[in-house]
Each structure stands twice: as structure tokens, then as C-alpha cells.
Amino acid sequence: MGVAMKADRAPLSTYRLQLHGRFPFSAAAAAVPYLARLGITDCYLSPIFAATPGSTHGYDVTDQNQINEELGGPEEYARLSAAIEAAGMGQLLDIVPNHMGVDAATNPWWRDLLENGRCSVGARFFDIDWAPVKAELRGRVLLPILGDQYGQALERGELTVAYAEGRLELRYGERQLPLNPKEFPRVLRHGLDALKSELGDDPALGEFLSILSALGNLPGSDDLSPEAIAERRRERDIARERLARIVDASPRLRRHVDDAIAAVNGEPGRPSSFDTLHELLEAQSYRLAYWRTAAHEINYRRFFDVDALAALRVEDPEVFEATHGLLVELLQKGLVSGVRVDHPDGLFDPRQYVDMLQGLAVRAHRTGAGTNRPFFVVVEKILSTGESLPEWRVDGTTGYTFLRHVTGLFVDEAGARRLRRIYTRFTGLRVPFGDVAYESKRLVMDTALASELNVLAHAIDRIGEKNRKARDFTLNSLRDAIAEIVACFPVYRTYVTLDGWSVSDRQTVETAVRLARRRNPALEASAFEFLREVFLPRGANEPAEALPEMEAEERRNGYPPASEAERRERLHVSMKFQQYTAPVQAKGIEDTAFYRYNVLLAANEVGGDPARPDVSPAAFHAANRSRRERFPREMLATATHDAKLGEDVRARLAVLSELTEEWSRVVSRWRRINRSHRTLVDGAPAPDRNDEYRFYQTLVGTFPPQGPASPEEYVARLREYMHKSIKEAKIHTTWINENRAYDAAMARFVERSLTGAGGARFLPLLAPFAERVARHGIVNSLAQVALKLASPGVPDFYQGTELWDLTLVDPDNRRPVDFEQRARLLQELECLLTQRSPGVSELLEAWPDGRIKLFLTAAGLRLRRSDAALFLEGAYTPLETEMTVPADVVAFARSLDDRSLISIVPRLTVPLCSGDHVFPVGPDCWKTSRILLPPALAARPYRNVLTGECIDPTRTATQAWIFAGEAFRVLPVALLVGEPPLSE
């Protein structure tokens, strides 16, 4: 059922599969035939490389050069690849260049780092500050893994030394950490006099003493000369082998080792018995610490604030080569047709990384199957409103921009304003989203990401100390000014490189500085001027168009251009600054502000802008045209594994902007009905009105039209979602500082509202409104699928979303997908898909079962596959519309040579759906509303590929058009393929 693809191909459509231990390679392989029949051209796999044991997502990679055994290992991966190839499909891999999981048992580089410190391979691989401000951490890495204060954990006997195969290691719970081999004698010399007295001239004793001497004479981990490092590794390995042999051969020596370890491990209740163990741990290349210390003292860059994910220095060519070896092999074998790059904003120089990645494809082509065109690469780059993707050698982003536009298209602009007023009345909150975002980013910098801010402040302070105009800025004043600039940053990051900065970078920094000064007039203005000079250092390579402004600035602030050495130092700091603004933006906005500002949850999506939830048709068309020109193979996403809400939940919630009066009435009534379920916590009702308002929107977005099949499961999902929501909001409770009383109050509110006597009162009020919203919402859902299928770009389908996607944020959206059910339903639809019989209308009437969405998806995907060039290369023409009803239509044409396609979808159709019109279909529903056709499209009839109907445009001497009612005669969306012109 697949279509043959070349090695230099780009995908026509992708389908994301979330791999883990319960959905391994074999399960994915079983789903491939179904995906091929659906019309998908490329399987898009979550990370396949070795990860932390038990990982449910694969982003905690521990070895990029090994296939994950928990997924089935190399053999099962080969079978999956063979199944994909047999189906004529491509394979898109999700790769993780920014960070690795730091499980010492499975990550060899991290284990090497912990054992050998700065002289390890890992010291070069991981992004570590080896000279932090805190003297006790210099030359060491902080490990914030303890569940209690270090001293408490130590004296309770939770930290113990153990022997295994010639090594000593530290055990803490299930963790196994290596110990510096040079320090083994500190343990093994305990009780040595008694051992000498007992063994005398025994050769085993002589060998044992020789081993201790060899270990003690190893070069120190601070000796970074290549000769010393080589000697340390060589002699260490020899000593370990000797120790393992002699201990295995001599029961007495084994007993001595066990007794020495027991003595060092101490005895709870006798604090002094832990002195030696403490000294041993202080001699390691890592410093154990209570997990709460991470926010302020951790000295390795992390993925956001996740201590278990350490950032890589992938910009180093040696690190790049070492972490991409297996990928090269897969390219050479022709198994992989493209990659999705996770979190490029975390990289030191994303442009450089992409260039290096493209170089892999060139190398693979020379030595294997490879590719002779730019390798298909999409980046998980989140673009803020008005921001454009830099000119990197990529095919675009993973599609969050399209997601924002297509969601906003179905939000009524005036209704969005009314929803803000309703929200204010319900919650009493009047703070605009911009202020919520600012406060959330400040909170993140004060807590989870405080350590990284301290590192930046000290680096910039050192620059200031070398400048007589800046040396009087205190460390605290610089830290405060940096924090204000970051809190006001309008995008995730700039893209300064060691070659300099762009006009766009300058505009971004200028905007942030201006906003920061406006918000904080009490801060020293000259500190902001100095920081601007650091982040945008002037020298020989500044953009020519910026010169006049910069000369004026020099006269104004008195800072002369930096010397070349100063400029490079500042550029390096500016690039580190960029690596900080991105996680602050993500944690502050996506994972905090989006859970605090609950006006319309449909807009609170990754890449979304809750302050401007609506998108006009003109803006939608402009975005499509721009994508067609710049990134015609960019992904088009409506759901991802990181999405906050399922795509059909958002489509439903957009309807609230059309039902504002009714929504205001019902939500107020629900509040009165459920007020007895709230609990007093710290003297205030819990949950608060803001969390309660989010709960009601979540119910409306997810409530099954015929009620939940499993009420217990539904309540559990809602309870878990609201638990995560209040934790992420960080107002009453957090993941770190739990308010268990508030957590319990939220859980009780969910349960009492939906079950028992409370549910008996509330559900009859909820169900009718939720069913009405769902019915209107499916029109939005079908429209967004049709737009995704026909717009410039590559439509991406997240697993399972070809049926209704009413999932919530992860882990809810990563629940098992029933592919057997989907394959069965697709087989049942085969007749409709090939013959377009009148039964299509019955799918709409039976909309709760989701077959109508599956039908539209399959029909559109197969259409794309039948004419790839039209969709990948075809011109994009927005079509004008004239409405004679209180609704709207969005239409555009794709054309290439003599082929054309017209996509027509409705928007804001609630006023049309009353009385005889359950859905906005039929000529009488749309009256004389029409889609105007330019001359190039007017001379031919069209066939609706969804219904089989033929539509001949109405023509006059000056105009041609298609009536909306004709396009929507059976279904509320239309995909019209041009037939041969009438003159033929």
C-alpha cells in the first residue's frame, strides 16, 4: 500500500509514534501497514537510543551509539526499519543533541566524569563550570541527589561503600556512583596492620600492597596533561584487574576488604565513625548534596531545571562526532530519511550544529546510501508572535506556529474580549497576560534557575572589572539588571555567534532593555547600557545597517567599541546568556504562566499567545504564503507529545468565544452548585476561583458526548491533570514545596463534583452544554484537519489523533493507542474512500465515534500521496469570500502546472447551527455566500474528493465563484480537485 521513496526524498506526511517499554519496536512495526493504508509516508519515531532504564519518553539518552534494549534492541529495530521500507515509507528520527541522562550506571561518559573529574572524557563532553564562585565546588561537580541534608544522610548510614570486581563504589539507595581509584587505599588500608601480622610473607599480601601503592601513585584528576591522563587510565585498569584477581583468589583478602569497608561505612548513632567516609567523599570529583541545593549551587548546565539531564557541549567537534556515530551508520544504511532536532535553543550555536548535521548527510552519501540534497531536518523551535526562524539549513520547525494559527482561526475576536471580562468576574483577576508572564519568569529565576543566573552575573562582573567605566557596578546590581532583561525578553533567545550578531538580535535585546528600564526605573540605568554593550559587543563585524545607530549610541553612553579580544570574550558570554533566556522563557511561560492565566485554555499552548488568542484569515493566509516561500517542507502540527491539550479539546474550547453569554451563565451556575465541595485551606477556600475556572474549561473540552465509558478512569484523569496544573501554577503549591492540604482540596473538589451526590446534581447541568460545545467543536476539528492537509508544509499526525483527541497534558496524551481498532475502522471505511458513496453523510451524523475524522484524514493523505508535487511545490493563492450569513469561510488554492486543489473550510459557525441545521451544511444554510475564483481557476469544474460531487463554478462575464452551500452540501469541509478544463 506504500509508495516508493528515494533516499533524497522529503516526507509528504509524518506520523509520530511514542516508543517505550510497553510500545516497543515490535508494536510499532505491527502498526506500519495500517499507517501506509492511512496514507502516511513517514514514520516519525521518538528517540530510539539507549536511555535511562524505565524511561517512558527516551529524551534522557545515556548512549547515543546504542539502540535502546528496552525497545527491543538492534534486532527489533532492524525489523521495524524493514517494515517501514517494505511499505515504501521513510523514517524520521527524533534526536537529542542538547543533553543526556545522568544515570551513572548506564551513561559511560557521566560515570567517567564522576570517577575521574576534570581528566575524564566526560569533562569535555558536559557543560560544567569547573571554577564556580563557591570554592568548595572548584574542580568538582555538584550532585544534588540526596533526599535530606548531607550530614543527616551520612550519619544515618544511607551512604555506603561497596566492592565489586576490583572497584569501590558508593551506594545510595538504588544509585551506584564510582569512586576515585586513587582514593581506594584510604579505605583498603583500614586494618592493614592486622592483615600483615596474619599473612606475613604470603605473596598475596605483597601483591595487595603493590596494588595499593600503584593506586595511590596514580596521577591526580587535576593533572590534565595528555601523558598523565593516559598513564592514569592505563595504570588504573591494570590495578583494578590485579585487585579483582587477588581478592577472588584469597578468601582472607576478601574478608579484609569487607571488614575495611564496614569500618569506613560507620555505625549509625556514632557520628565520629563516619569521619573517614566523609573524608573519602570530600576527596571525590563530585560533591553530594541535598536536592534542594540544585537551584542555587548546581554547576552543570541542565535541560531546563531537570537535574537528571546534563547539557552537552555538542559544539565541540569531538563531542559531536562521538554523539552522532550511530546516526551516521543509520544514514549510510539508508534507514533514516530525516531528523527532528530536540530543543535547539539549548545549543551554544544552533546554526553551527545544523551545518555539522548536514555535513553528516554529505559524508554518508559518499560512503553509503545517504543523500545528495540537504538532509531533511526540522527543529523543535518555538517562535514567539512576530518572530521568524533564522536562515538555517533546515526545512523548518516542528509546527507549533501552524498550531497557533490554526487554533486561533476559530476564536472569535470580539468573543475573546468578552471571555476576558467573564474571567475577571469569575476569578476577580485583572492582571494582563504580559504581567503574569513577567512575574512567572522572575519566579523561575529566583527559584529553579537561580544558579545559572548567578553564573552569568559573575561572568559579566568579571568583564566589568576590566572596564574602568563599569567596574563600580556591584555584582548584585548586575544580577538584578540581567534578571530584569531576561524577564522582559520578547522571544526565547537571540542567535549571536562568535562571528557577531544580527540586526534581529539587536532589536530583540533593545526591546528587552527598553522594557526592563520601563518596569524598573529605580535600577541604575547605566547598568542596562553596560549589559547591552556586553550582549551586543561592537567591533569590526557589526551589520552595516546598524552603524549609524551605534555611532549615536557611542556618543550617548560613552562606551567605545571593544577590542577584538574583549569582543570575543563578550560574544562568548552573550552566547551563554542566550542559553539562559530560552529555559527561563519555557519554564516561566509554558510551565507557569500558562497555568495561571486561564481566560481561554485553547490559547495556552506551546507557542501560543494567550494575550492574542484569535488569528484572522488574513494572518493565516500570510503565514501560509510565507511558509510556502521560505520553508515549504516545514511540519504542520496540531498535536504533539508536549502539547498542553489535545487538538480536539482546543477545537472545542475555541467555541466558547462564540457562546460567551451562555458560558457566563452556566459557569456561574456550576460555581454555585459546587461551592460546598470547596475546602478551607489556610483560611481561604480551596481550590481558588482561578483553578476552579480551569477545571470547568477542562471538563467542557474533554467530556465525552455520551458520557465517560469509565467514570472512574475519567475522574482519575481529571484529578491528575488538575494536580499537575496547580503544581505548575506555583501559587498555592509546587512540586518542590508541597501544600498537601491544597493538593487534597483540589482532588476532593474534582471527585465530589463528578461523583456521588455532587455528581448527580452537577453532571445533568454539565452534559447538555458540553454536548453542544462538542458538536460545534467537531466543525472546528474537521476544518483544522482539512487546513493541515492542504496548507504548504508537511502535515504531522500525533499517534491516535486520526480519531477524536480529547487528551490532556502528558502523561495523559501518551496513553496507549488502539491501532487494531483504527485499522478495523479504516477497513470499514474503504468503500467510502474509494467510491465516495452517499454514506459519507452518515459519518457526520454518527460523529461521536470519530470515523468522520478518520475518513477525512485518510482521504486527504491519499490525495497528497497521489500528487506529491502539487502539495510540496504548488503555488498558494488565498481566495476571497463574500458572506451573506453570520459566519465565515477560509479558502485557498494550491496549483502547479495544470493541476489545482481548492480547500474550503468554515469558521465561527455557531449562529448557523440551530433548528434544522445541526451542522453548517446545505445550500439553504449558507444562502448565497460564495468563494470567488480568479480566472486561472475559473475555467474548470471541480470534484469534491470527500463526497465525489462535481461542482462547476458559476461564471459571469466578470466573475466566477463557488457557492459555499455547494461546497458544504454534505460535509462542513471541502477538498476540491480541478478536473480537465471545459474547453478540453
Disulfide bonds with the S-S distance in Angstrom:
none
